[in-house]
Amino acid sequence: MLYSALTPSAKRRVLRERLASGELLELPGAFNPLAARLIEDKGFDGVYLSGAVVAADLGLPDVGLTTLTEVANRAAQVARVTDLPTLVDADTGFGEAMNAARTVQALEDAGVAGLHLEDQVNPKRCGHLDGKQVVDEATAVQRVRAAASARRDPDLLIMARTDASAVLGLDAALDRARALVDAGADAIFPEALQGLDELERFAAELPVPVLANMTEFGKTKLFTRQQLSDAGAAVVIYPVSLLRIAMGGAERALDALRAEGSLRSQVPHMQSRTRLYDLLDYAGYAAFDAGVYDFTLREDQ
């Protein structure tokens, strides 16, 4: 009932422990708090909050238009409703080194278990679009070092994302990833890799966990859980998948309403009222309310 029974610190420790286990962790992307609750109900390892999803939910493209306040507010809404650890896309830190430090503390206060910062120029753009640019290595390192030094909870996971592979080549991206680890990154997110062989190199050559991004319609092929595990990935995210599925369903329903004059044909595809109430724990709220307020009317009143 209400919010998570676990503290943010406890969820951060869980994420650290799970990463140390060597198992591949699956983090579907939540487009709102209810989706996070569903992800937990289905038994996944964590929740991911994509910057592209936050932007799309605001009706904006993923080109660096969202603010730290908007992302931190949505992160807090998502993190507080689930016992799972939440990993958040913090873009470029919303500025340079000092901004990255403030971003870390704002997201730490929001209750997330981890975040990732990228090495694109600011403002950034979607990592699977052409024409993106990365900052020089010194600037990228400075961002990560500032982020790592700003955290107050040592269990908060600081992940560094690098987009350098598409811009500078795989070898340069690996060199940059090593420098980011030396600067304090606890994990590495190599964006827009071309195949499993590239992922295998990152996992084999880096001393920290490596994340795989399984986003549809992007530059990376969609691989199975087993393929990613065999390649050495420690975490896999499905950042925009649930939003795409939900919006696809919404569009089909609106088309049916326009064409048929009602939504009768769509009812079998809808989540039932019973299932929604189960996710929202109506029964728990009713039991709590009954326990604190039990009003009975005597016969003589």
C-alpha positions in Angstrom: 0.0 0.0 0.0 1.1 3.6 -0.7 4.8 3.6 -1.5 7.8 1.2 -1.3 8.5 -0.6 1.9 12.2 -0.3 1.2 14.4 2.7 1.7 16.4 4.1 -1.2 19.6 3.0 0.5 18.3 -0.6 0.7 17.4 -0.6 -2.9 20.8 0.7 -3.9 22.4 -2.1 -1.9 20.2 -4.7 -3.6 21.3 -3.4 -7.0 25.0 -3.6 -6.0 24.5 -7.1 -4.7 22.7 -8.3 -7.8 25.3 -6.8 -10.1 28.0 -8.6 -8.1 26.1 -11.9 -8.6 27.1 -12.2 -12.3 23.5 -12.8 -13.4 22.0 -10.7 -16.2 19.6 -8.1 -14.8 16.6 -7.1 -16.9 15.2 -3.6 -16.5 12.2 -2.7 -18.6 11.5 0.9 -19.0 8.6 2.5 -17.1 6.7 5.3 -18.7 4.8 6.1 -15.5 4.6 4.9 -11.9 1.9 2.4 -12.7 4.1 0.8 -15.3 6.8 0.5 -12.7 4.4 -1.3 -10.4 3.6 -3.7 -13.3 7.3 -4.4 -14.0 7.7 -5.4 -10.3 4.6 -7.6 -10.4 6.0 -9.5 -13.4 9.2 -10.3 -11.5 11.8 -8.2 -13.2 15.1 -7.2 -11.6 14.6 -3.4 -11.7 13.0 -0.4 -13.4 14.6 1.8 -16.0 13.5 5.4 -16.6 14.5 6.6 -20.1 15.2 10.3 -20.9 13.5 9.7 -24.3 10.4 8.4 -22.5 10.3 11.4 -20.2 10.6 13.7 -23.2 8.0 11.8 -25.2 5.6 11.8 -22.3 5.9 15.6 -22.3 5.3 15.7 -26.0 8.9 16.6 -26.8 11.6 15.0 -29.0 14.7 13.5 -27.3 17.0 16.4 -28.2 18.0 17.7 -24.8 14.8 19.8 -24.1 13.9 18.2 -20.7 15.1 19.7 -17.5 16.7 18.2 -14.4 13.5 19.2 -12.4 11.3 17.3 -14.9 13.4 14.2 -14.8 14.0 14.2 -11.1 10.2 14.6 -10.4 9.3 11.7 -12.7 12.2 9.6 -11.2 10.8 10.2 -7.7 7.3 9.3 -8.7 8.5 6.0 -10.3 11.1 5.0 -7.6 8.7 5.5 -4.7 6.0 3.1 -5.9 8.2 0.0 -6.3 10.6 -2.1 -4.2 12.8 -2.6 -7.2 15.9 -0.4 -7.8 15.4 2.3 -10.4 18.1 3.3 -12.9 17.6 6.7 -14.4 18.9 8.3 -17.6 20.5 11.6 -16.6 21.5 12.6 -20.1 24.7 14.7 -20.0 24.1 15.8 -16.4 22.1 18.7 -17.8 25.3 20.8 -18.3 28.9 20.4 -17.4 30.7 19.2 -14.3 29.0 21.3 -11.7 25.6 20.6 -13.2 26.4 16.9 -13.2 27.2 17.1 -9.5 23.9 18.8 -8.8 22.1 16.2 -11.0 23.5 13.4 -8.9 22.3 14.9 -5.6 18.9 15.7 -7.0 18.4 12.2 -8.3 19.8 10.8 -5.1 17.2 12.8 -3.2 14.6 11.4 -5.6 15.3 7.9 -4.3 16.9 6.2 -7.4 19.3 3.4 -7.1 21.5 4.5 -10.0 21.9 6.9 -12.9 24.0 7.2 -16.1 25.7 10.2 -17.6 26.7 10.4 -21.2 29.6 11.9 -23.2 27.6 13.7 -25.9 27.8 17.4 -26.4 25.2 19.4 -24.5 22.4 19.5 -25.5 22.4 15.8 -26.5 20.3 13.8 -28.9 18.9 10.3 -29.1 21.9 7.9 -29.2 20.5 6.0 -32.2 20.2 9.1 -34.4 22.8 10.1 -37.0 24.9 13.2 -36.5 25.5 13.0 -32.8 28.7 14.5 -31.4 30.7 13.6 -28.3 32.8 15.8 -26.1 36.5 15.4 -25.7 37.8 12.8 -23.3 38.9 15.3 -20.7 35.4 16.8 -20.5 33.7 13.4 -20.3 36.1 12.3 -17.5 35.4 15.6 -15.7 31.7 14.9 -15.7 32.0 11.5 -14.3 34.5 12.5 -11.7 32.2 15.3 -10.5 29.3 13.0 -10.4 31.1 10.3 -8.4 32.4 12.9 -5.9 29.0 14.5 -5.4 27.1 11.4 -4.2 26.5 11.1 -0.5 25.4 7.5 -0.5 28.4 5.4 -1.6 26.0 2.7 -2.8 24.4 5.0 -5.4 25.5 3.5 -8.8 27.2 6.0 -11.1 27.2 4.6 -14.7 29.0 6.2 -17.6 27.4 6.0 -21.0 29.6 6.6 -24.0 28.4 7.3 -27.6 31.9 7.3 -28.9 31.7 4.0 -30.8 29.5 5.6 -33.6 31.6 8.8 -33.7 35.2 7.7 -33.1 35.2 4.0 -33.6 35.1 0.9 -31.3 38.8 1.1 -30.1 38.5 4.7 -29.2 35.2 4.0 -27.4 36.9 1.3 -25.3 39.8 3.6 -24.5 37.3 6.2 -23.3 35.3 3.7 -21.3 38.5 2.8 -19.4 39.2 6.4 -18.7 35.6 6.8 -17.4 36.1 3.8 -15.1 39.3 5.4 -13.8 37.3 8.6 -13.1 34.9 6.7 -10.9 32.2 5.1 -13.1 30.8 1.9 -11.4 29.5 0.5 -14.8 29.6 1.3 -18.5 26.8 1.8 -21.0 28.2 1.6 -24.6 25.5 3.1 -26.7 24.5 2.0 -30.3 26.8 -1.0 -30.6 26.5 -2.9 -33.9 26.7 -6.5 -32.7 27.3 -9.1 -30.0 31.0 -9.1 -30.9 31.4 -5.5 -29.9 29.5 -6.1 -26.7 31.7 -9.0 -25.9 34.8 -6.8 -26.2 33.4 -4.3 -23.8 32.5 -7.0 -21.3 35.8 -8.8 -21.6 38.1 -5.7 -21.5 36.4 -3.6 -18.8 36.6 -4.4 -15.0 33.0 -3.2 -14.3 29.5 -4.3 -15.4 28.4 -3.5 -18.9 24.9 -2.5 -19.9 23.2 -3.6 -23.2 20.5 -1.4 -24.7 17.7 -3.3 -26.4 15.7 -0.5 -28.0 13.5 -1.2 -31.0 14.1 0.6 -34.3 17.7 1.5 -33.3 21.1 0.7 -34.6 21.6 -2.3 -32.4 19.9 -5.6 -33.3 17.5 -7.1 -30.7 19.2 -10.1 -29.0 17.7 -12.6 -26.6 18.4 -12.7 -22.9 20.6 -15.7 -23.4 22.6 -14.1 -26.2 23.3 -11.1 -24.1 24.2 -13.1 -21.0 26.6 -15.2 -23.1 28.2 -12.0 -24.5 28.9 -10.9 -20.9 26.3 -8.2 -20.4 25.5 -7.5 -16.7 22.3 -5.4 -17.3 19.9 -5.1 -20.2 17.4 -2.3 -20.6 14.3 -2.1 -22.7 13.9 1.7 -22.5 11.0 2.7 -24.7 9.3 -0.7 -25.3 6.3 -0.3 -22.9 5.6 3.2 -24.1 5.6 2.0 -27.7 3.3 -0.9 -27.0 0.9 1.3 -25.0 0.8 4.1 -27.6 0.4 1.5 -30.3 -2.6 0.1 -28.5 -4.0 3.6 -27.8 -3.7 4.4 -31.5 -5.5 1.2 -32.6 -8.3 1.9 -30.1 -8.8 5.4 -31.3 -8.9 4.2 -34.9 -11.5 1.6 -33.9 -13.6 4.2 -32.1 -13.5 6.5 -35.1 -14.4 3.7 -37.5 -16.8 1.7 -35.5 -18.5 4.2 -33.2 -17.7 2.4 -30.0 -14.8 0.6 -28.3 -16.6 -2.8 -27.9 -14.1 -4.5 -30.2 -11.2 -3.3 -28.1 -12.5 -4.4 -24.7 -10.8 -7.8 -24.9 -7.5 -6.0 -25.4 -7.9 -3.7 -22.3 -6.6 -4.3 -18.9 -9.6 -5.3 -16.7 -10.8 -3.2 -13.9 -10.1 -6.1 -11.5 -6.5 -6.3 -12.7 -6.0 -2.5 -12.4 -7.4 -2.6 -8.9 -5.1 -5.5 -8.0 -2.0 -3.5 -9.2 -3.2 -0.5 -7.2 -3.8 -2.6 -4.1 -7.3 -1.4 -3.5 -7.8 -4.3 -1.0 -4.8 -3.1 1.0 -6.2 0.4 1.2 -9.6 -0.9 2.3 -8.1 -3.0 5.0 -6.0 -0.1 6.3 -9.0 2.2 6.3 -11.1 -0.4 8.2 -8.4 -0.7 10.8 -8.2 3.0 11.6 -11.8 4.0 11.2 -14.6 1.6 12.3 -17.8 3.6 12.6 -21.0 1.8 13.7 -24.4 3.4 14.4 -26.2 2.2 17.6 -29.8 1.2 17.2 -31.0 4.1 19.4 -29.2 6.7 17.2 
